[in-house]
């Protein structure tokens, strides 16, 4: 069986908007809301704000910026010499 912290993370990530209330999670896993908050705070992939547990969305932005940087670098290295010469 998975640890409760991992189950919470998977539940939040599986939700439509990757957001679930602390109350919903505490009822689902039959533990106190304070315990849900404590577990979510210890998880580096979750954020707790105003009674809501959300998944961090930084990874998608980081990947998008990295992809854009690679495309830009490719354009500079391949296209620029053709334009200049």
PLY file of the C-alpha trace (Angstrom):
ply
format ascii 1.0
element vertex 85
property float x
property float y
property float z
element edge 84
property int vertex1
property int vertex2
end_header
0.00 0.00 0.00
1.24 3.48 -0.85
1.98 6.03 1.87
-0.80 8.53 2.49
1.39 11.41 1.30
1.77 9.70 -2.09
-1.94 8.92 -2.28
-2.76 12.58 -1.67
-0.34 13.66 -4.40
-1.83 11.18 -6.88
-5.38 12.28 -6.02
-4.54 15.94 -6.58
-2.72 15.23 -9.84
-5.64 13.10 -11.07
-8.20 15.84 -10.36
-9.44 17.81 -13.35
-7.81 21.11 -12.38
-5.19 19.52 -10.10
-6.90 21.19 -7.13
-8.74 19.52 -4.23
-9.99 20.92 -0.94
-8.48 19.83 2.34
-11.97 18.92 3.55
-12.54 16.59 0.59
-9.18 14.87 1.09
-9.71 14.49 4.84
-13.09 12.83 4.26
-11.71 10.62 1.49
-8.79 9.32 3.56
-10.57 9.53 6.95
-7.92 11.67 8.66
-7.99 15.20 10.08
-7.61 18.21 7.83
-4.56 19.32 9.82
-2.86 16.03 9.02
-3.66 16.46 5.30
-2.15 19.96 5.40
0.96 18.67 7.20
1.49 15.93 4.62
0.86 18.25 1.68
3.30 20.86 3.01
6.04 18.23 3.27
5.46 17.22 -0.36
7.56 19.30 -2.77
5.02 18.89 -5.59
2.01 20.29 -3.69
1.01 23.73 -2.43
-1.54 24.39 0.33
-3.42 27.70 0.18
-6.69 28.73 1.86
-7.84 25.17 2.55
-6.99 23.96 -0.95
-4.26 21.55 -2.03
-2.86 22.31 -5.49
-0.21 20.74 -7.67
2.78 22.93 -8.51
2.86 23.87 -12.14
6.45 25.05 -12.36
7.70 21.95 -14.16
5.58 22.59 -17.25
6.79 26.17 -17.46
10.40 25.15 -16.99
10.10 22.58 -19.77
8.42 25.11 -22.05
11.14 27.70 -21.46
13.85 25.09 -22.02
12.18 24.02 -25.27
11.88 27.61 -26.43
15.55 28.18 -25.61
16.60 25.17 -27.68
14.53 26.35 -30.63
15.98 29.84 -30.35
19.53 28.51 -30.13
18.91 26.26 -33.14
17.56 29.23 -35.09
20.59 31.34 -34.24
23.13 28.64 -35.07
21.50 27.40 -38.30
19.62 30.38 -39.73
21.81 33.33 -38.82
24.84 32.31 -40.94
22.52 31.90 -43.94
21.11 35.39 -43.47
24.50 37.00 -42.98
26.43 35.18 -45.71
0 1
1 2
2 3
3 4
4 5
5 6
6 7
7 8
8 9
9 10
10 11
11 12
12 13
13 14
14 15
15 16
16 17
17 18
18 19
19 20
20 21
21 22
22 23
23 24
24 25
25 26
26 27
27 28
28 29
29 30
30 31
31 32
32 33
33 34
34 35
35 36
36 37
37 38
38 39
39 40
40 41
41 42
42 43
43 44
44 45
45 46
46 47
47 48
48 49
49 50
50 51
51 52
52 53
53 54
54 55
55 56
56 57
57 58
58 59
59 60
60 61
61 62
62 63
63 64
64 65
65 66
66 67
67 68
68 69
69 70
70 71
71 72
72 73
73 74
74 75
75 76
76 77
77 78
78 79
79 80
80 81
81 82
82 83
83 84
